[in-house]
Amino acid sequence: MTPSNGDEESCCWVIDHLQEFLHGEMSEQEADAFRRHIAACESCMDEADMEAAVSRALRRCNRTVAAPMQLRTRVVQMQVSYRWQA
Ligand SMILES: [Zn+2]
C-alpha cells in the first residue's frame, strides 16, 4: 500500500476509531479529523463504507450482537455489487 501524504499513522488511527465514529462517540474535533482523513484516503474510505454498511444492516435488524461472519460477508458483497451498478 502506498502511504498517502505519508500518513500511515492516521490510517491506523482511523481504523482504530471507526466504531467510535460510526456510533457518534467522538468529539467534534476528532470527528472532523476523521472525516478529513477518509475524504482524502481511499483505502480508509472503503473501510469506513463497509463498516457503515454492516452497522446500518445490524441496526435495521435491531440486533446488538456482533454480526456473524456470514452476514458480514454478505453485506460487503452487496455493497460491492451495488457499486458496480452505480
Ligand atoms: Zn487512511
PDB file of the backbone (N, CA, C, O) and the ligand in Angstrom, with CONECT records:
HET     ZN  A 101       1
ATOM      1  N   MET A   1       0.842  -1.199   0.000  1.00  0.00           N
ATOM      2  CA  MET A   1       0.000   0.000   0.000  1.00  0.00           C
ATOM      3  C   MET A   1       0.881   1.254   0.000  1.00  0.00           C
ATOM      4  O   MET A   1       1.864   1.340   0.736  1.00  0.00           O
ATOM      5  N   THR A   2       0.513   2.201  -0.824  1.00  0.00           N
ATOM      6  CA  THR A   2       1.264   3.466  -0.834  1.00  0.00           C
ATOM      7  C   THR A   2       0.701   4.397   0.215  1.00  0.00           C
ATOM      8  O   THR A   2      -0.492   4.702   0.197  1.00  0.00           O
ATOM      9  N   PRO A   3       1.531   4.851   1.121  1.00  0.00           N
ATOM     10  CA  PRO A   3       1.031   5.783   2.142  1.00  0.00           C
ATOM     11  C   PRO A   3       0.669   7.110   1.496  1.00  0.00           C
ATOM     12  O   PRO A   3       1.514   7.748   0.868  1.00  0.00           O
ATOM     13  N   SER A   4      -0.589   7.532   1.649  1.00  0.00           N
ATOM     14  CA  SER A   4      -0.996   8.813   1.073  1.00  0.00           C
ATOM     15  C   SER A   4      -0.593   9.930   2.020  1.00  0.00           C
ATOM     16  O   SER A   4      -0.863   9.853   3.219  1.00  0.00           O
ATOM     17  N   ASN A   5       0.034  10.940   1.512  1.00  0.00           N
ATOM     18  CA  ASN A   5       0.546  12.059   2.300  1.00  0.00           C
ATOM     19  C   ASN A   5       1.491  11.593   3.400  1.00  0.00           C
ATOM     20  O   ASN A   5       1.638  12.280   4.412  1.00  0.00           O
ATOM     21  N   GLY A   6       2.123  10.461   3.228  1.00  0.00           N
ATOM     22  CA  GLY A   6       2.999   9.914   4.263  1.00  0.00           C
ATOM     23  C   GLY A   6       2.284   9.790   5.598  1.00  0.00           C
ATOM     24  O   GLY A   6       2.818  10.158   6.644  1.00  0.00           O
ATOM     25  N   ASP A   7       1.066   9.265   5.542  1.00  0.00           N
ATOM     26  CA  ASP A   7       0.167   9.403   6.672  1.00  0.00           C
ATOM     27  C   ASP A   7      -0.328   8.067   7.222  1.00  0.00           C
ATOM     28  O   ASP A   7      -1.487   7.923   7.612  1.00  0.00           O
ATOM     29  N   GLU A   8       0.573   7.107   7.240  1.00  0.00           N
ATOM     30  CA  GLU A   8       0.159   5.774   7.675  1.00  0.00           C
ATOM     31  C   GLU A   8      -0.364   5.753   9.102  1.00  0.00           C
ATOM     32  O   GLU A   8      -1.239   4.960   9.448  1.00  0.00           O
ATOM     33  N   GLU A   9       0.182   6.629   9.915  1.00  0.00           N
ATOM     34  CA  GLU A   9      -0.235   6.680  11.313  1.00  0.00           C
ATOM     35  C   GLU A   9      -1.710   7.078  11.419  1.00  0.00           C
ATOM     36  O   GLU A   9      -2.459   6.534  12.231  1.00  0.00           O
ATOM     37  N   SER A  10      -2.108   8.038  10.580  1.00  0.00           N
ATOM     38  CA  SER A  10      -3.508   8.463  10.566  1.00  0.00           C
ATOM     39  C   SER A  10      -4.417   7.322  10.149  1.00  0.00           C
ATOM     40  O   SER A  10      -5.513   7.171  10.689  1.00  0.00           O
ATOM     41  N   CYS A  11      -3.974   6.516   9.194  1.00  0.00           N
ATOM     42  CA  CYS A  11      -4.783   5.381   8.759  1.00  0.00           C
ATOM     43  C   CYS A  11      -5.034   4.439   9.939  1.00  0.00           C
ATOM     44  O   CYS A  11      -6.157   3.976  10.137  1.00  0.00           O
ATOM     45  N   CYS A  12      -4.021   4.166  10.697  1.00  0.00           N
ATOM     46  CA  CYS A  12      -4.172   3.288  11.861  1.00  0.00           C
ATOM     47  C   CYS A  12      -5.164   3.898  12.845  1.00  0.00           C
ATOM     48  O   CYS A  12      -6.004   3.199  13.411  1.00  0.00           O
ATOM     49  N   TRP A  13      -5.056   5.201  13.041  1.00  0.00           N
ATOM     50  CA  TRP A  13      -5.944   5.886  13.971  1.00  0.00           C
ATOM     51  C   TRP A  13      -7.392   5.788  13.498  1.00  0.00           C
ATOM     52  O   TRP A  13      -8.301   5.527  14.286  1.00  0.00           O
ATOM     53  N   VAL A  14      -7.589   6.002  12.198  1.00  0.00           N
ATOM     54  CA  VAL A  14      -8.937   5.951  11.632  1.00  0.00           C
ATOM     55  C   VAL A  14      -9.546   4.561  11.806  1.00  0.00           C
ATOM     56  O   VAL A  14     -10.691   4.427  12.236  1.00  0.00           O
ATOM     57  N   ILE A  15      -8.779   3.539  11.471  1.00  0.00           N
ATOM     58  CA  ILE A  15      -9.295   2.172  11.591  1.00  0.00           C
ATOM     59  C   ILE A  15      -9.588   1.843  13.052  1.00  0.00           C
ATOM     60  O   ILE A  15     -10.596   1.212  13.370  1.00  0.00           O
ATOM     61  N   ASP A  16      -8.699   2.275  13.925  1.00  0.00           N
ATOM     62  CA  ASP A  16      -8.891   2.008  15.355  1.00  0.00           C
ATOM     63  C   ASP A  16     -10.149   2.670  15.912  1.00  0.00           C
ATOM     64  O   ASP A  16     -10.788   2.139  16.820  1.00  0.00           O
ATOM     65  N   HIS A  17     -10.505   3.846  15.356  1.00  0.00           N
ATOM     66  CA  HIS A  17     -11.601   4.622  15.932  1.00  0.00           C
ATOM     67  C   HIS A  17     -12.874   4.584  15.095  1.00  0.00           C
ATOM     68  O   HIS A  17     -13.812   5.344  15.335  1.00  0.00           O
ATOM     69  N   LEU A  18     -12.894   3.697  14.117  1.00  0.00           N
ATOM     70  CA  LEU A  18     -14.030   3.625  13.202  1.00  0.00           C
ATOM     71  C   LEU A  18     -15.350   3.409  13.940  1.00  0.00           C
ATOM     72  O   LEU A  18     -16.343   4.079  13.654  1.00  0.00           O
ATOM     73  N   GLN A  19     -15.356   2.484  14.879  1.00  0.00           N
ATOM     74  CA  GLN A  19     -16.590   2.189  15.610  1.00  0.00           C
ATOM     75  C   GLN A  19     -17.063   3.400  16.409  1.00  0.00           C
ATOM     76  O   GLN A  19     -18.257   3.696  16.446  1.00  0.00           O
ATOM     77  N   GLU A  20     -16.141   4.086  17.036  1.00  0.00           N
ATOM     78  CA  GLU A  20     -16.499   5.284  17.801  1.00  0.00           C
ATOM     79  C   GLU A  20     -17.134   6.328  16.896  1.00  0.00           C
ATOM     80  O   GLU A  20     -18.123   6.968  17.255  1.00  0.00           O
ATOM     81  N   PHE A  21     -16.540   6.489  15.699  1.00  0.00           N
ATOM     82  CA  PHE A  21     -17.077   7.459  14.748  1.00  0.00           C
ATOM     83  C   PHE A  21     -18.492   7.065  14.332  1.00  0.00           C
ATOM     84  O   PHE A  21     -19.400   7.896  14.333  1.00  0.00           O
ATOM     85  N   LEU A  22     -18.671   5.812  13.983  1.00  0.00           N
ATOM     86  CA  LEU A  22     -19.968   5.350  13.486  1.00  0.00           C
ATOM     87  C   LEU A  22     -21.045   5.444  14.554  1.00  0.00           C
ATOM     88  O   LEU A  22     -22.219   5.643  14.243  1.00  0.00           O
ATOM     89  N   HIS A  23     -20.648   5.303  15.800  1.00  0.00           N
ATOM     90  CA  HIS A  23     -21.634   5.351  16.876  1.00  0.00           C
ATOM     91  C   HIS A  23     -21.739   6.744  17.497  1.00  0.00           C
ATOM     92  O   HIS A  23     -22.392   6.928  18.524  1.00  0.00           O
ATOM     93  N   GLY A  24     -21.091   7.720  16.862  1.00  0.00           N
ATOM     94  CA  GLY A  24     -21.180   9.092  17.338  1.00  0.00           C
ATOM     95  C   GLY A  24     -20.567   9.301  18.713  1.00  0.00           C
ATOM     96  O   GLY A  24     -21.025  10.143  19.486  1.00  0.00           O
ATOM     97  N   GLU A  25     -19.521   8.527  19.016  1.00  0.00           N
ATOM     98  CA  GLU A  25     -18.910   8.633  20.338  1.00  0.00           C
ATOM     99  C   GLU A  25     -17.642   9.486  20.311  1.00  0.00           C
ATOM    100  O   GLU A  25     -16.858   9.483  21.260  1.00  0.00           O
ATOM    101  N   MET A  26     -17.454  10.209  19.219  1.00  0.00           N
ATOM    102  CA  MET A  26     -16.257  11.026  19.080  1.00  0.00           C
ATOM    103  C   MET A  26     -16.542  12.487  19.416  1.00  0.00           C
ATOM    104  O   MET A  26     -17.678  12.951  19.308  1.00  0.00           O
ATOM    105  N   SER A  27     -15.515  13.190  19.816  1.00  0.00           N
ATOM    106  CA  SER A  27     -15.669  14.639  19.972  1.00  0.00           C
ATOM    107  C   SER A  27     -15.770  15.257  18.579  1.00  0.00           C
ATOM    108  O   SER A  27     -15.354  14.649  17.593  1.00  0.00           O
ATOM    109  N   GLU A  28     -16.328  16.475  18.504  1.00  0.00           N
ATOM    110  CA  GLU A  28     -16.453  17.155  17.214  1.00  0.00           C
ATOM    111  C   GLU A  28     -15.105  17.258  16.503  1.00  0.00           C
ATOM    112  O   GLU A  28     -14.994  17.045  15.295  1.00  0.00           O
ATOM    113  N   GLN A  29     -14.095  17.591  17.290  1.00  0.00           N
ATOM    114  CA  GLN A  29     -12.762  17.784  16.748  1.00  0.00           C
ATOM    115  C   GLN A  29     -12.213  16.488  16.142  1.00  0.00           C
ATOM    116  O   GLN A  29     -11.643  16.493  15.051  1.00  0.00           O
ATOM    117  N   GLU A  30     -12.392  15.403  16.852  1.00  0.00           N
ATOM    118  CA  GLU A  30     -11.924  14.107  16.355  1.00  0.00           C
ATOM    119  C   GLU A  30     -12.709  13.690  15.127  1.00  0.00           C
ATOM    120  O   GLU A  30     -12.144  13.178  14.160  1.00  0.00           O
ATOM    121  N   ALA A  31     -14.037  13.915  15.169  1.00  0.00           N
ATOM    122  CA  ALA A  31     -14.876  13.538  14.038  1.00  0.00           C
ATOM    123  C   ALA A  31     -14.480  14.320  12.790  1.00  0.00           C
ATOM    124  O   ALA A  31     -14.494  13.781  11.683  1.00  0.00           O
ATOM    125  N   ASP A  32     -14.127  15.588  12.967  1.00  0.00           N
ATOM    126  CA  ASP A  32     -13.654  16.412  11.852  1.00  0.00           C
ATOM    127  C   ASP A  32     -12.385  15.834  11.245  1.00  0.00           C
ATOM    128  O   ASP A  32     -12.272  15.689  10.028  1.00  0.00           O
ATOM    129  N   ALA A  33     -11.437  15.509  12.107  1.00  0.00           N
ATOM    130  CA  ALA A  33     -10.178  14.943  11.637  1.00  0.00           C
ATOM    131  C   ALA A  33     -10.441  13.625  10.925  1.00  0.00           C
ATOM    132  O   ALA A  33      -9.803  13.309   9.921  1.00  0.00           O
ATOM    133  N   PHE A  34     -11.380  12.866  11.455  1.00  0.00           N
ATOM    134  CA  PHE A  34     -11.737  11.580  10.873  1.00  0.00           C
ATOM    135  C   PHE A  34     -12.289  11.766   9.459  1.00  0.00           C
ATOM    136  O   PHE A  34     -11.854  11.109   8.513  1.00  0.00           O
ATOM    137  N   ARG A  35     -13.269  12.687   9.339  1.00  0.00           N
ATOM    138  CA  ARG A  35     -13.880  12.934   8.027  1.00  0.00           C
ATOM    139  C   ARG A  35     -12.855  13.456   7.027  1.00  0.00           C
ATOM    140  O   ARG A  35     -12.853  13.060   5.861  1.00  0.00           O
ATOM    141  N   ARG A  36     -11.986  14.348   7.493  1.00  0.00           N
ATOM    142  CA  ARG A  36     -10.952  14.875   6.598  1.00  0.00           C
ATOM    143  C   ARG A  36     -10.073  13.754   6.080  1.00  0.00           C
ATOM    144  O   ARG A  36      -9.724  13.719   4.900  1.00  0.00           O
ATOM    145  N   HIS A  37      -9.716  12.838   6.968  1.00  0.00           N
ATOM    146  CA  HIS A  37      -8.832  11.760   6.534  1.00  0.00           C
ATOM    147  C   HIS A  37      -9.518  10.848   5.528  1.00  0.00           C
ATOM    148  O   HIS A  37      -8.944  10.549   4.481  1.00  0.00           O
ATOM    149  N   ILE A  38     -10.736  10.401   5.823  1.00  0.00           N
ATOM    150  CA  ILE A  38     -11.356   9.460   4.879  1.00  0.00           C
ATOM    151  C   ILE A  38     -11.712  10.132   3.556  1.00  0.00           C
ATOM    152  O   ILE A  38     -11.798   9.461   2.527  1.00  0.00           O
ATOM    153  N   ALA A  39     -11.921  11.455   3.569  1.00  0.00           N
ATOM    154  CA  ALA A  39     -12.188  12.156   2.312  1.00  0.00           C
ATOM    155  C   ALA A  39     -10.956  12.131   1.399  1.00  0.00           C
ATOM    156  O   ALA A  39     -11.078  12.176   0.175  1.00  0.00           O
ATOM    157  N   ALA A  40      -9.777  12.058   2.010  1.00  0.00           N
ATOM    158  CA  ALA A  40      -8.539  12.119   1.234  1.00  0.00           C
ATOM    159  C   ALA A  40      -7.909  10.746   1.032  1.00  0.00           C
ATOM    160  O   ALA A  40      -7.000  10.597   0.215  1.00  0.00           O
ATOM    161  N   CYS A  41      -8.376   9.754   1.760  1.00  0.00           N
ATOM    162  CA  CYS A  41      -7.688   8.464   1.763  1.00  0.00           C
ATOM    163  C   CYS A  41      -8.651   7.367   1.308  1.00  0.00           C
ATOM    164  O   CYS A  41      -9.584   7.000   2.021  1.00  0.00           O
ATOM    165  N   GLU A  42      -8.401   6.862   0.116  1.00  0.00           N
ATOM    166  CA  GLU A  42      -9.335   5.928  -0.491  1.00  0.00           C
ATOM    167  C   GLU A  42      -9.473   4.623   0.296  1.00  0.00           C
ATOM    168  O   GLU A  42     -10.573   4.089   0.440  1.00  0.00           O
ATOM    169  N   SER A  43      -8.364   4.123   0.794  1.00  0.00           N
ATOM    170  CA  SER A  43      -8.443   2.831   1.482  1.00  0.00           C
ATOM    171  C   SER A  43      -9.257   2.952   2.772  1.00  0.00           C
ATOM    172  O   SER A  43     -10.010   2.044   3.124  1.00  0.00           O
ATOM    173  N   CYS A  44      -9.103   4.070   3.469  1.00  0.00           N
ATOM    174  CA  CYS A  44      -9.888   4.271   4.692  1.00  0.00           C
ATOM    175  C   CYS A  44     -11.353   4.529   4.360  1.00  0.00           C
ATOM    176  O   CYS A  44     -12.241   4.127   5.112  1.00  0.00           O
ATOM    177  N   MET A  45     -11.607   5.193   3.246  1.00  0.00           N
ATOM    178  CA  MET A  45     -12.986   5.440   2.860  1.00  0.00           C
ATOM    179  C   MET A  45     -13.690   4.111   2.574  1.00  0.00           C
ATOM    180  O   MET A  45     -14.830   3.908   2.992  1.00  0.00           O
ATOM    181  N   ASP A  46     -13.020   3.222   1.873  1.00  0.00           N
ATOM    182  CA  ASP A  46     -13.596   1.908   1.606  1.00  0.00           C
ATOM    183  C   ASP A  46     -13.900   1.189   2.904  1.00  0.00           C
ATOM    184  O   ASP A  46     -14.978   0.625   3.089  1.00  0.00           O
ATOM    185  N   GLU A  47     -12.931   1.222   3.794  1.00  0.00           N
ATOM    186  CA  GLU A  47     -13.084   0.551   5.079  1.00  0.00           C
ATOM    187  C   GLU A  47     -14.272   1.127   5.850  1.00  0.00           C
ATOM    188  O   GLU A  47     -15.082   0.384   6.404  1.00  0.00           O
ATOM    189  N   ALA A  48     -14.364   2.445   5.879  1.00  0.00           N
ATOM    190  CA  ALA A  48     -15.444   3.110   6.603  1.00  0.00           C
ATOM    191  C   ALA A  48     -16.795   2.789   5.974  1.00  0.00           C
ATOM    192  O   ALA A  48     -17.776   2.581   6.688  1.00  0.00           O
ATOM    193  N   ASP A  49     -16.856   2.747   4.640  1.00  0.00           N
ATOM    194  CA  ASP A  49     -18.092   2.414   3.933  1.00  0.00           C
ATOM    195  C   ASP A  49     -18.604   1.044   4.322  1.00  0.00           C
ATOM    196  O   ASP A  49     -19.791   0.860   4.591  1.00  0.00           O
ATOM    197  N   MET A  50     -17.706   0.098   4.347  1.00  0.00           N
ATOM    198  CA  MET A  50     -18.123  -1.270   4.647  1.00  0.00           C
ATOM    199  C   MET A  50     -18.577  -1.395   6.090  1.00  0.00           C
ATOM    200  O   MET A  50     -19.583  -2.041   6.382  1.00  0.00           O
ATOM    201  N   GLU A  51     -17.836  -0.778   6.979  1.00  0.00           N
ATOM    202  CA  GLU A  51     -18.229  -0.817   8.388  1.00  0.00           C
ATOM    203  C   GLU A  51     -19.590  -0.146   8.564  1.00  0.00           C
ATOM    204  O   GLU A  51     -20.433  -0.630   9.319  1.00  0.00           O
ATOM    205  N   ALA A  52     -19.797   0.958   7.871  1.00  0.00           N
ATOM    206  CA  ALA A  52     -21.068   1.675   7.986  1.00  0.00           C
ATOM    207  C   ALA A  52     -22.203   0.820   7.442  1.00  0.00           C
ATOM    208  O   ALA A  52     -23.291   0.799   8.016  1.00  0.00           O
ATOM    209  N   ALA A  53     -21.962   0.120   6.349  1.00  0.00           N
ATOM    210  CA  ALA A  53     -22.993  -0.734   5.760  1.00  0.00           C
ATOM    211  C   ALA A  53     -23.376  -1.845   6.728  1.00  0.00           C
ATOM    212  O   ALA A  53     -24.556  -2.157   6.890  1.00  0.00           O
ATOM    213  N   VAL A  54     -22.385  -2.437   7.364  1.00  0.00           N
ATOM    214  CA  VAL A  54     -22.653  -3.503   8.327  1.00  0.00           C
ATOM    215  C   VAL A  54     -23.426  -2.951   9.517  1.00  0.00           C
ATOM    216  O   VAL A  54     -24.380  -3.572   9.985  1.00  0.00           O
ATOM    217  N   SER A  55     -23.014  -1.789  10.004  1.00  0.00           N
ATOM    218  CA  SER A  55     -23.698  -1.171  11.143  1.00  0.00           C
ATOM    219  C   SER A  55     -25.151  -0.872  10.823  1.00  0.00           C
ATOM    220  O   SER A  55     -26.043  -1.130  11.631  1.00  0.00           O
ATOM    221  N   ARG A  56     -25.381  -0.325   9.639  1.00  0.00           N
ATOM    222  CA  ARG A  56     -26.751   0.013   9.244  1.00  0.00           C
ATOM    223  C   ARG A  56     -27.603  -1.236   9.171  1.00  0.00           C
ATOM    224  O   ARG A  56     -28.733  -1.254   9.660  1.00  0.00           O
ATOM    225  N   ALA A  57     -27.067  -2.279   8.562  1.00  0.00           N
ATOM    226  CA  ALA A  57     -27.815  -3.523   8.412  1.00  0.00           C
ATOM    227  C   ALA A  57     -28.172  -4.087   9.788  1.00  0.00           C
ATOM    228  O   ALA A  57     -29.285  -4.566  10.002  1.00  0.00           O
ATOM    229  N   LEU A  58     -27.239  -4.025  10.694  1.00  0.00           N
ATOM    230  CA  LEU A  58     -27.486  -4.567  12.033  1.00  0.00           C
ATOM    231  C   LEU A  58     -28.532  -3.746  12.763  1.00  0.00           C
ATOM    232  O   LEU A  58     -29.399  -4.297  13.440  1.00  0.00           O
ATOM    233  N   ARG A  59     -28.453  -2.432  12.627  1.00  0.00           N
ATOM    234  CA  ARG A  59     -29.402  -1.573  13.313  1.00  0.00           C
ATOM    235  C   ARG A  59     -30.803  -1.836  12.779  1.00  0.00           C
ATOM    236  O   ARG A  59     -31.773  -1.845  13.537  1.00  0.00           O
ATOM    237  N   ARG A  60     -30.903  -2.049  11.479  1.00  0.00           N
ATOM    238  CA  ARG A  60     -32.189  -2.313  10.863  1.00  0.00           C
ATOM    239  C   ARG A  60     -32.791  -3.601  11.441  1.00  0.00           C
ATOM    240  O   ARG A  60     -34.006  -3.699  11.617  1.00  0.00           O
ATOM    241  N   CYS A  61     -31.965  -4.550  11.722  1.00  0.00           N
ATOM    242  CA  CYS A  61     -32.430  -5.823  12.285  1.00  0.00           C
ATOM    243  C   CYS A  61     -32.609  -5.733  13.796  1.00  0.00           C
ATOM    244  O   CYS A  61     -33.005  -6.705  14.439  1.00  0.00           O
ATOM    245  N   ASN A  62     -32.316  -4.560  14.360  1.00  0.00           N
ATOM    246  CA  ASN A  62     -32.436  -4.400  15.804  1.00  0.00           C
ATOM    247  C   ASN A  62     -31.553  -5.362  16.577  1.00  0.00           C
ATOM    248  O   ASN A  62     -31.946  -5.876  17.624  1.00  0.00           O
ATOM    249  N   ARG A  63     -30.407  -5.593  16.077  1.00  0.00           N
ATOM    250  CA  ARG A  63     -29.525  -6.550  16.742  1.00  0.00           C
ATOM    251  C   ARG A  63     -28.346  -5.819  17.360  1.00  0.00           C
ATOM    252  O   ARG A  63     -27.766  -4.911  16.765  1.00  0.00           O
ATOM    253  N   THR A  64     -28.019  -6.234  18.544  1.00  0.00           N
ATOM    254  CA  THR A  64     -26.885  -5.614  19.209  1.00  0.00           C
ATOM    255  C   THR A  64     -25.689  -6.548  19.255  1.00  0.00           C
ATOM    256  O   THR A  64     -24.582  -6.131  19.596  1.00  0.00           O
ATOM    257  N   VAL A  65     -25.908  -7.800  18.915  1.00  0.00           N
ATOM    258  CA  VAL A  65     -24.795  -8.753  18.922  1.00  0.00           C
ATOM    259  C   VAL A  65     -23.907  -8.519  17.704  1.00  0.00           C
ATOM    260  O   VAL A  65     -24.339  -7.915  16.723  1.00  0.00           O
ATOM    261  N   ALA A  66     -22.698  -8.987  17.770  1.00  0.00           N
ATOM    262  CA  ALA A  66     -21.780  -8.856  16.641  1.00  0.00           C
ATOM    263  C   ALA A  66     -22.311  -9.654  15.462  1.00  0.00           C
ATOM    264  O   ALA A  66     -22.924 -10.708  15.629  1.00  0.00           O
ATOM    265  N   ALA A  67     -22.063  -9.132  14.263  1.00  0.00           N
ATOM    266  CA  ALA A  67     -22.543  -9.803  13.060  1.00  0.00           C
ATOM    267  C   ALA A  67     -21.813 -11.123  12.873  1.00  0.00           C
ATOM    268  O   ALA A  67     -20.587 -11.186  12.974  1.00  0.00           O
ATOM    269  N   PRO A  68     -22.577 -12.177  12.600  1.00  0.00           N
ATOM    270  CA  PRO A  68     -21.885 -13.408  12.237  1.00  0.00           C
ATOM    271  C   PRO A  68     -21.088 -13.168  10.963  1.00  0.00           C
ATOM    272  O   PRO A  68     -21.476 -12.354  10.125  1.00  0.00           O
ATOM    273  N   MET A  69     -20.013 -13.851  10.824  1.00  0.00           N
ATOM    274  CA  MET A  69     -19.119 -13.628   9.689  1.00  0.00           C
ATOM    275  C   MET A  69     -19.855 -13.744   8.364  1.00  0.00           C
ATOM    276  O   MET A  69     -19.574 -13.005   7.420  1.00  0.00           O
ATOM    277  N   GLN A  70     -20.795 -14.671   8.301  1.00  0.00           N
ATOM    278  CA  GLN A  70     -21.521 -14.895   7.052  1.00  0.00           C
ATOM    279  C   GLN A  70     -22.326 -13.645   6.659  1.00  0.00           C
ATOM    280  O   GLN A  70     -22.307 -13.224   5.502  1.00  0.00           O
ATOM    281  N   LEU A  71     -23.021 -13.070   7.620  1.00  0.00           N
ATOM    282  CA  LEU A  71     -23.803 -11.867   7.345  1.00  0.00           C
ATOM    283  C   LEU A  71     -22.888 -10.741   6.910  1.00  0.00           C
ATOM    284  O   LEU A  71     -23.168 -10.023   5.950  1.00  0.00           O
ATOM    285  N   ARG A  72     -21.798 -10.602   7.629  1.00  0.00           N
ATOM    286  CA  ARG A  72     -20.846  -9.549   7.330  1.00  0.00           C
ATOM    287  C   ARG A  72     -20.354  -9.664   5.891  1.00  0.00           C
ATOM    288  O   ARG A  72     -20.293  -8.678   5.157  1.00  0.00           O
ATOM    289  N   THR A  73     -20.009 -10.878   5.510  1.00  0.00           N
ATOM    290  CA  THR A  73     -19.518 -11.106   4.147  1.00  0.00           C
ATOM    291  C   THR A  73     -20.596 -10.751   3.133  1.00  0.00           C
ATOM    292  O   THR A  73     -20.309 -10.154   2.096  1.00  0.00           O
ATOM    293  N   ARG A  74     -21.836 -11.121   3.437  1.00  0.00           N
ATOM    294  CA  ARG A  74     -22.924 -10.862   2.504  1.00  0.00           C
ATOM    295  C   ARG A  74     -23.145  -9.359   2.345  1.00  0.00           C
ATOM    296  O   ARG A  74     -23.344  -8.873   1.232  1.00  0.00           O
ATOM    297  N   VAL A  75     -23.111  -8.642   3.431  1.00  0.00           N
ATOM    298  CA  VAL A  75     -23.301  -7.191   3.360  1.00  0.00           C
ATOM    299  C   VAL A  75     -22.193  -6.556   2.530  1.00  0.00           C
ATOM    300  O   VAL A  75     -22.445  -5.667   1.717  1.00  0.00           O
ATOM    301  N   VAL A  76     -20.991  -7.012   2.739  1.00  0.00           N
ATOM    302  CA  VAL A  76     -19.865  -6.461   1.987  1.00  0.00           C
ATOM    303  C   VAL A  76     -20.034  -6.769   0.502  1.00  0.00           C
ATOM    304  O   VAL A  76     -19.741  -5.923  -0.342  1.00  0.00           O
ATOM    305  N   GLN A  77     -20.498  -7.961   0.180  1.00  0.00           N
ATOM    306  CA  GLN A  77     -20.709  -8.317  -1.227  1.00  0.00           C
ATOM    307  C   GLN A  77     -21.802  -7.459  -1.845  1.00  0.00           C
ATOM    308  O   GLN A  77     -21.676  -7.011  -2.985  1.00  0.00           O
ATOM    309  N   MET A  78     -22.884  -7.227  -1.087  1.00  0.00           N
ATOM    310  CA  MET A  78     -23.956  -6.370  -1.572  1.00  0.00           C
ATOM    311  C   MET A  78     -23.417  -4.993  -1.900  1.00  0.00           C
ATOM    312  O   MET A  78     -23.738  -4.404  -2.932  1.00  0.00           O
ATOM    313  N   GLN A  79     -22.605  -4.505  -1.013  1.00  0.00           N
ATOM    314  CA  GLN A  79     -22.015  -3.184  -1.179  1.00  0.00           C
ATOM    315  C   GLN A  79     -21.195  -3.150  -2.467  1.00  0.00           C
ATOM    316  O   GLN A  79     -21.260  -2.182  -3.225  1.00  0.00           O
ATOM    317  N   VAL A  80     -20.426  -4.207  -2.710  1.00  0.00           N
ATOM    318  CA  VAL A  80     -19.574  -4.253  -3.891  1.00  0.00           C
ATOM    319  C   VAL A  80     -20.415  -4.298  -5.161  1.00  0.00           C
ATOM    320  O   VAL A  80     -20.109  -3.589  -6.119  1.00  0.00           O
ATOM    321  N   SER A  81     -21.473  -5.120  -5.193  1.00  0.00           N
ATOM    322  CA  SER A  81     -22.254  -5.219  -6.413  1.00  0.00           C
ATOM    323  C   SER A  81     -23.037  -3.934  -6.637  1.00  0.00           C
ATOM    324  O   SER A  81     -23.257  -3.532  -7.780  1.00  0.00           O
ATOM    325  N   TYR A  82     -23.459  -3.286  -5.553  1.00  0.00           N
ATOM    326  CA  TYR A  82     -24.135  -2.012  -5.681  1.00  0.00           C
ATOM    327  C   TYR A  82     -23.217  -0.999  -6.354  1.00  0.00           C
ATOM    328  O   TYR A  82     -23.646  -0.223  -7.208  1.00  0.00           O
ATOM    329  N   ARG A  83     -21.964  -1.020  -5.959  1.00  0.00           N
ATOM    330  CA  ARG A  83     -21.013  -0.078  -6.549  1.00  0.00           C
ATOM    331  C   ARG A  83     -20.789  -0.332  -8.025  1.00  0.00           C
ATOM    332  O   ARG A  83     -20.616   0.597  -8.813  1.00  0.00           O
ATOM    333  N   TRP A  84     -20.795  -1.614  -8.388  1.00  0.00           N
ATOM    334  CA  TRP A  84     -20.544  -1.935  -9.780  1.00  0.00           C
ATOM    335  C   TRP A  84     -21.679  -1.440 -10.664  1.00  0.00           C
ATOM    336  O   TRP A  84     -21.467  -1.060 -11.816  1.00  0.00           O
ATOM    337  N   GLN A  85     -22.884  -1.449 -10.112  1.00  0.00           N
ATOM    338  CA  GLN A  85     -24.027  -0.979 -10.893  1.00  0.00           C
ATOM    339  C   GLN A  85     -24.075   0.533 -10.974  1.00  0.00           C
ATOM    340  O   GLN A  85     -24.576   1.098 -11.947  1.00  0.00           O
ATOM    341  N   ALA A  86     -23.552   1.183  -9.948  1.00  0.00           N
ATOM    342  CA  ALA A  86     -23.678   2.646  -9.881  1.00  0.00           C
ATOM    343  C   ALA A  86     -22.843   3.338 -10.947  1.00  0.00           C
ATOM    344  O   ALA A  86     -22.839   4.567 -11.026  1.00  0.00           O
TER     345      ALA A  86
HETATM  346 ZN    ZN A 101      -6.134   6.293   5.568  1.00  0.00          ZN2+
END
